[in-house]
Amino acid sequence: MRVALCMIPLLFACTAKDELPIDSEEAVGPRPAGDAARGWDVLRYGGYVGGGVPKDLWFEYVGGSGANLLEREGDSARLSPGFNLFTTPEGVEVVGGVTCLGCHAGYVNGSFVPGLGNTFVDYTDDTSAFYDLLQALVDGRYGDDSPEHAAAERLVRGAKAVAPYIITSFAGVSPAFSIERAVVTWRDPATLEWLDEPIYEVPDTVPASDTPPWWHVKKKLSLYYNGMGRGDFARLIEQTGVVAIMNAEHAEAIDQDFADVLAYILSVEPPAYPEDIDAALAAEGALVFEATCAACHGTYSDDPAAETYPGLRLDVAEVGTDPVYAEELAYAPFNDWLQASWYGQGAWAAEFDAALGYVAPPLDGIWATAPYLHNGSVPDLAAMLNSAERPVLWSRSLSSARWDFTRVGLPWEEETEATRVETYDTRLPGFGNGGHTYGDPLSAEERTALLEYLKTL
């Protein structure tokens, strides 16, 4: 099963600042965070996805995972990170997903890193028929008037609603925004009850993105690539459940756990660069960074209190990166739904301010967050700093987490045609690798020094 909601930001440097309005003094921050340790347990065991497959049926037909990557106990230890075992409001033990960690846990150089974006996702197939089969299996065993039916139906109807609208042309990118846009049209915004007819027509375009790391959240003024998602970050994150929750009352119960989830997310730190760093060269690169990149991406220090991050949102015409994602997030019916919805109301309301621009993100742990740009179209940092080196068609392994420490990023091969799901095609709308050319005027020596400095962040 491949259902996920995980939306959030872009990459790198800039000198000109033709920013769109996003006033850091007016931006409303997240609610006070809770208990990080408890938040980690909620992420691994919680029922925030709302519905799922009865436990016995899951392990009989789907099976388990050999690696207990999240260090869970009991039957939960048999699940991959993207699924949780929990009890639904009907009292049914189910396996449901995809959870937050299905998108926000990944690999870098063979190491599993919670909080890192998962770049091994594959949404290239239409899975609609799978969910029909799933519901038939549940009903055949438990009956169509059973609590097991109700628990599975919530997942099945949501998954079927989104399946035709999230098919990507290649693997490695997440259609998280497309998932939410396709499913909320079936829900009443105030009550979150499932409707008999959709509210708006879902566009055919499938904008997909790279999944950014959680350790950036502590610096952000807004959660999403285009500067949307201010206000209560916990409320924004818990939209994960909108595929399969029951209603607003169910969402309210889930909401009680998400201050703790937010606390865990805010506690996540980036992994340190594992190879040797040339300190003298990095010091030269720090000067290049200060002159070329810091105005948009902030400053970095061994003392976090001394760091700065402006959170600038740049017009797409200024940064020059592919505009489709920003255009699609500005889809008016979807934005109207979000603002009027339960998620956009109340004491800790989320805010949804769409604009045709992208936020220059923090760069902490940038060495580990390949591929780059909001759509994951650039495989390594060397190509980010020199747009002439960006491949039009490139492929990488979807089964290996090896890392290229020379170019700093994913090992990749240039392709001449797009015939495999592993091949990223930058010619397609929404997946262009142009723009963000601020490194191009630098000399080769300056780029080398800058690359060395970025390893230290």
C-alpha positions in Angstrom: 0.0 0.0 0.0 1.3 3.4 -0.9 -0.6 6.3 0.7 1.2 9.1 2.3 0.8 12.7 3.4 4.0 14.5 3.9 4.4 18.0 2.5 7.2 20.6 3.1 10.7 22.8 1.1 13.8 23.7 -1.9 17.5 24.2 -1.8 20.3 26.5 -1.8 21.8 29.9 -2.4 20.9 33.3 -3.8 22.1 36.9 -3.9 19.2 39.0 -5.1 16.2 39.1 -2.8 13.0 39.9 -4.7 11.0 38.3 -1.9 7.2 37.9 -1.7 5.5 39.0 1.5 6.2 36.6 4.4 6.9 38.8 7.3 8.8 37.0 10.0 7.4 39.3 12.7 3.8 38.6 11.6 4.3 34.9 11.0 2.6 32.8 13.7 4.8 30.1 15.0 3.9 26.6 16.2 2.0 25.8 19.4 4.3 25.1 22.4 5.9 21.7 21.9 5.3 18.8 24.3 7.3 15.7 25.3 9.7 14.6 22.6 10.1 11.0 24.0 6.3 10.5 24.0 6.2 12.0 20.5 8.6 9.4 19.3 6.2 6.7 20.7 3.2 8.3 19.0 5.1 8.3 15.6 5.9 4.6 16.0 2.7 3.2 17.6 0.0 5.9 17.2 -3.2 5.5 15.3 -3.1 9.0 13.6 -3.6 7.5 10.1 -7.1 6.7 11.2 -7.9 3.3 9.6 -6.2 0.2 8.5 -6.2 -3.6 7.8 -7.1 -6.0 10.6 -3.8 -7.2 12.1 -4.3 -10.9 11.4 -5.2 -10.3 7.8 -2.2 -8.1 7.3 0.4 -10.5 8.6 -1.3 -13.4 6.7 -1.3 -11.7 3.3 1.3 -8.9 3.5 3.7 -10.3 6.0 6.3 -8.4 8.0 9.7 -6.8 7.7 12.9 -8.4 8.7 14.5 -5.3 10.1 13.1 -3.6 13.2 14.4 -0.2 12.1 12.3 1.8 14.5 13.2 -0.4 17.5 9.6 -1.2 18.2 8.2 -4.0 20.5 5.7 -6.8 20.1 4.1 -7.3 16.7 5.0 -3.7 15.8 8.6 -4.9 15.5 7.6 -6.9 12.4 6.5 -3.8 10.4 8.4 -1.5 8.1 8.7 2.1 9.2 5.8 3.3 7.0 3.1 1.3 9.0 1.8 1.3 12.5 -0.1 -1.3 14.5 -2.8 0.4 16.6 -6.4 0.0 17.9 -9.1 2.0 16.0 -12.0 3.7 17.7 -14.1 0.6 16.9 -11.7 -1.4 19.1 -10.1 -3.2 16.1 -6.3 -3.9 16.0 -5.2 -2.8 12.5 -2.1 -2.1 10.6 -2.4 1.3 8.9 -0.2 3.6 6.9 1.5 5.2 5.3 2.6 6.9 8.5 4.8 10.1 9.0 7.9 7.9 9.0 7.0 6.3 5.7 8.1 9.6 4.1 10.3 11.1 6.8 12.7 8.3 7.4 15.4 7.5 4.8 18.9 6.2 4.2 22.2 7.9 3.6 25.3 5.9 2.7 23.6 2.8 4.1 22.5 4.2 7.4 18.8 4.5 8.4 18.1 8.1 9.5 14.7 9.0 11.1 13.7 12.5 10.0 15.5 12.3 6.6 13.3 12.4 3.5 12.6 9.0 2.0 13.9 9.1 -1.6 13.0 5.5 -2.4 9.3 5.9 -2.8 7.6 4.5 -5.9 4.2 5.8 -7.0 4.5 4.8 -10.7 1.5 2.3 -10.6 -2.2 2.8 -10.3 -3.1 0.9 -7.1 -6.9 1.3 -7.3 -7.6 -2.4 -7.9 -5.5 -3.4 -4.9 -7.8 -1.6 -2.5 -10.9 -3.3 -4.0 -9.2 -6.7 -3.3 -8.3 -5.6 0.2 -11.8 -4.6 1.1 -13.1 -7.9 -0.4 -10.7 -9.9 1.8 -11.8 -8.0 4.9 -15.5 -8.4 4.2 -15.1 -12.1 3.2 -13.6 -12.8 6.6 -15.4 -10.5 9.0 -18.5 -9.4 7.1 -19.6 -6.1 5.7 -21.3 -4.9 8.8 -18.4 -5.7 11.1 -16.1 -3.1 12.9 -13.3 -4.6 10.9 -15.1 -3.5 7.7 -15.6 0.0 9.0 -11.9 0.3 10.0 -10.7 -0.9 6.6 -13.3 1.0 4.6 -11.9 4.4 5.8 -8.5 3.5 4.4 -9.9 1.9 1.2 -12.2 4.8 0.2 -9.5 7.4 0.8 -6.8 5.4 -1.0 -9.1 4.8 -4.0 -10.0 8.5 -4.1 -6.4 9.5 -4.5 -4.9 6.5 -6.5 -5.7 7.9 -10.0 -4.3 11.3 -9.1 -0.9 10.4 -7.7 0.7 8.3 -10.4 4.2 9.7 -11.1 6.3 9.1 -14.3 9.3 7.8 -12.3 10.1 6.8 -8.8 11.9 8.8 -6.1 9.5 11.7 -5.7 6.5 12.0 -3.3 3.1 13.1 -4.5 2.1 14.1 -1.0 0.4 17.3 -2.0 -1.5 15.5 -4.8 -2.7 13.0 -2.2 -4.2 15.7 0.0 -5.7 17.7 -2.8 -7.4 14.6 -4.1 -8.8 13.3 -0.8 -10.1 16.5 0.9 -12.5 17.2 -1.9 -14.5 14.3 -0.5 -14.7 15.7 3.0 -16.8 18.5 4.5 -14.2 21.1 5.6 -15.8 21.8 9.0 -16.8 18.4 10.1 -14.4 16.3 8.0 -17.2 13.9 7.4 -16.9 11.9 4.1 -19.3 13.2 1.4 -21.3 11.5 -1.3 -20.0 13.8 -4.0 -16.7 15.7 -4.3 -16.6 19.4 -3.7 -14.2 20.3 -6.5 -12.7 18.8 -9.6 -9.2 17.5 -9.0 -6.6 18.6 -11.7 -4.9 16.0 -13.7 -1.4 17.4 -13.1 0.5 15.4 -10.5 3.0 17.7 -8.8 5.5 15.7 -6.8 8.4 16.7 -4.7 11.5 15.7 -2.8 10.8 15.2 0.9 12.9 17.6 3.1 14.4 16.7 6.5 12.7 17.2 9.8 15.7 19.0 11.3 14.9 22.0 9.2 11.5 22.5 10.9 12.9 24.1 14.0 14.1 27.1 11.9 11.1 27.4 9.6 8.5 30.2 9.5 6.4 28.2 7.1 6.2 24.5 6.5 5.7 24.1 2.7 7.9 24.8 -0.3 5.9 27.8 -1.5 5.7 29.5 1.9 2.2 28.0 2.8 1.7 26.4 6.1 2.3 29.0 8.9 0.5 29.0 12.2 0.3 25.7 14.1 2.9 23.3 12.8 1.4 20.4 14.8 -2.0 20.9 13.1 -0.3 21.0 9.7 1.6 17.8 10.4 -1.4 15.8 11.5 -3.1 16.3 8.2 -1.5 12.9 7.6 -4.7 11.4 8.8 -7.1 13.1 6.4 -7.1 10.1 4.1 -8.7 7.7 6.7 -9.9 9.5 9.8 -13.6 9.4 10.7 -14.5 13.1 11.3 -13.4 16.2 13.1 -14.1 14.6 16.5 -11.6 11.9 15.5 -9.2 14.5 14.4 -9.5 16.4 17.7 -8.6 13.2 19.6 -5.5 12.7 17.3 -4.6 16.4 17.9 -4.0 15.8 21.5 -0.8 13.8 20.7 0.7 16.2 18.1 2.3 18.7 20.4 4.4 15.7 21.5 5.1 14.7 17.9 6.1 18.3 17.1 8.5 18.2 20.1 10.2 15.1 18.7 10.5 16.7 15.2 12.0 19.8 16.8 14.6 17.6 18.6 15.9 15.9 15.4 19.5 16.9 14.4 21.2 16.3 11.1 23.9 13.6 10.9 27.5 14.8 10.8 29.4 14.5 7.6 31.2 11.1 8.0 34.3 11.7 5.8 37.3 13.9 6.3 36.9 17.7 5.7 39.7 20.0 4.6 39.4 22.7 7.3 41.4 25.3 5.4 39.5 24.8 2.2 36.2 24.9 4.1 37.2 28.2 5.7 37.7 29.6 2.2 34.3 28.3 1.3 32.7 30.0 4.3 33.7 33.3 2.8 32.2 32.4 -0.5 29.0 31.3 1.2 28.7 34.5 3.2 29.0 36.5 0.0 26.8 34.4 -2.2 24.4 32.3 -0.2 23.9 33.6 3.4 21.4 36.4 2.5 18.8 33.8 1.6 19.8 30.7 3.4 21.1 32.2 6.7 24.3 31.9 8.7 25.7 28.9 10.6 27.7 28.5 13.7 28.8 26.0 16.4 26.6 28.1 18.6 22.9 27.7 17.5 22.0 31.0 19.2 24.4 32.8 16.8 22.7 31.5 13.7 20.3 33.4 11.5 17.6 32.2 9.1 15.5 34.8 7.1 12.9 32.4 5.7 12.6 34.3 2.5 10.1 33.4 -0.1 11.3 34.3 -3.6 9.1 34.7 -6.7 9.5 31.9 -9.2 10.6 34.5 -11.8 13.5 35.4 -9.5 14.8 31.9 -8.5 14.0 30.4 -11.9 13.2 26.9 -10.7 10.3 24.8 -12.1 7.1 26.8 -11.3 4.6 23.9 -11.6 4.6 22.9 -7.9 4.0 26.5 -6.7 1.3 26.9 -9.3 -0.5 23.7 -8.3 -0.4 24.5 -4.6 -2.1 27.8 -5.4 -5.2 25.9 -6.8 -8.0 28.0 -5.4 -10.6 25.4 -4.5 -8.1 23.4 -2.6 -6.8 26.5 -0.7 -10.4 27.6 0.1 -11.0 24.1 1.5 -7.9 24.2 3.7 -8.6 27.7 5.1 -12.3 26.8 5.9 -11.4 23.4 7.3 -11.1 22.1 10.8 -7.3 22.3 10.3 -7.5 26.1 9.6 -9.8 27.0 12.6 -9.5 27.0 16.3 -7.0 28.3 18.9 -4.1 26.6 17.1 -5.2 27.1 13.5 -2.9 26.4 10.6 -2.6 29.2 7.9 -2.5 28.6 4.2 -1.1 31.5 2.2 -0.4 30.3 -1.3 1.9 32.3 -3.6 3.9 31.7 -6.8 7.2 31.5 -5.1 9.5 29.2 -3.1 11.2 29.5 0.3 14.9 29.3 0.5 15.3 26.6 3.1 17.9 26.1 5.9 20.9 24.1 4.8 21.7 22.2 7.9 22.8 18.7 7.0 22.6 19.5 3.3 25.2 16.9 2.5 22.7 14.2 3.4 19.6 15.6 1.7 20.2 14.8 -1.9 18.6 15.0 -4.4 18.2 18.8 -4.5 15.7 21.5 -5.5 12.1 21.2 -4.4 11.4 18.6 -7.0 14.5 16.5 -6.4 15.7 17.1 -10.0 19.4 17.6 -9.2 21.3 14.6 -7.9 24.3 16.1 -6.2 25.7 19.4 -4.8 28.3 19.7 -7.5 25.5 20.0 -10.0 23.6 22.4 -7.8 26.6 24.8 -7.8 27.1 24.5 -11.6 24.0 24.2 -13.6 25.9 23.1 -16.7 26.6 19.8 -14.9 22.9 19.0 -14.3 21.8 15.9 -16.3 18.6 16.0 -18.4 18.0 12.3 -17.8 19.6 10.5 -14.9 19.1 7.3 -13.0 20.2 6.0 -9.6 19.6 2.8 -7.7 16.4 2.4 -5.8 17.8 -0.5 -3.8 21.1 1.0 -2.6 21.8 3.9 -0.3 25.4 4.4 -1.4 26.7 8.0 -1.3 29.0 9.9 -3.6 31.3 11.9 -1.2 33.2 13.5 -4.1 30.3 15.3 -5.7 28.3 15.0 -2.5 25.0 13.4 -3.3 23.4 10.4 -5.0 25.6 8.2 -7.3 23.9 8.6 -10.7 24.3 7.7 -14.4 23.3 9.9 -17.3 20.7 8.3 -19.6 19.7 8.9 -23.2 16.1 7.8 -22.9 13.5 7.5 -20.1 12.5 3.8 -20.2 12.8 2.9 -16.5 11.1 3.9 -13.3 14.6 4.8 -11.9 15.2 7.4 -14.6 14.4 11.0 -13.6 13.2 13.0 -16.6 13.7 16.7 -16.2 11.9 17.4 -19.5 8.5 16.7 -17.9 6.4 19.6 -16.5 7.0 20.0 -12.8 10.4 18.3 -12.9 12.7 20.8 -14.6 16.2 21.3 -13.2 16.7 24.8 -14.3 17.0 28.0 -12.2 18.9 28.6 -9.0 22.0 29.4 -11.0 23.7 31.5 -8.3 26.7 29.2 -8.3 27.4 29.6 -12.0 29.3 32.9 -11.8 31.7 31.4 -9.3 35.1 30.1 -10.4 35.9 26.4 -10.2 38.1 27.1 -7.2 35.3 29.0 -5.4 32.8 26.2 -6.1 35.2 23.6 -4.7 35.8 25.6 -1.6 32.0 26.2 -1.2 31.3 22.5 -1.6 33.8 21.8 1.2 32.1 24.3 3.5 28.7 22.8 2.9 29.9 19.5 4.3 30.3 21.3 7.6 26.7 22.5 8.0 
